[in-house]
């Protein structure tokens, strides 16, 4: 969703399915982007998204619009601006569009996972683990929090303590990152952690884990998280080591930005495709 992705309550929604004439896919994408931009400028719009043809809807492009009220949704659907768009797309699509109106659909976006890495003095490991468990107990009532796991160091494989936490949406995660709850936790662990803390945000694994006929929503979330971590941890470690060797005094904000960009590119285009192929039988179970 591209307008207000933090909205997670039931919202009046219309789902439009269209078949695009062969060879007109790029033209349709451009048209769809323009009509969704127009819809999102209307009062009450909560956002929209488009899903290319897939196993759950073969041959059809599905566009979803959500509005705050049924009246605001109807105002957009019956507008002259939308009628003009419908005339424009007539030569691009094959047959009539199928529209499905839903009185109330929950529009929460894809969950996001944040991965923290930090070095902890061996004498402080038990206290750090206890603070993590205490933080998780406090977070159970935090809006959007889904869960957290502490991965302890493994000799020869992982020297740092790694925390993998999931939230229902990026806005939920951002609210926690800026919350007093997190600042209080950081103050409590400050004396237990050595060196810099590193974190990366990974969200919306859908492109890395395509759906299957037996799994229309993709593999189980916990399996997706493990697969991402297998690729993410060494990637972050290598980028951090290289950055430390080349530019040890780099501004921390710039270093995190560059690390995230390089990490996402590496995972998306290099690491995740072959990894998910190798793990495909495990992921599908």
Beta strands, then each sheet from edge to edge (+ up, - down):
strand 1: 10-18
strand 2: 45-51
strand 3: 61-67
strand 4: 98-106
strand 5: 112-120
strand 6: 145-151
strand 7: 161-167
strand 8: 193-203
sheet 1: 2+ 3- 1+ 4-
sheet 2: 6+ 7- 5+ 8-
end
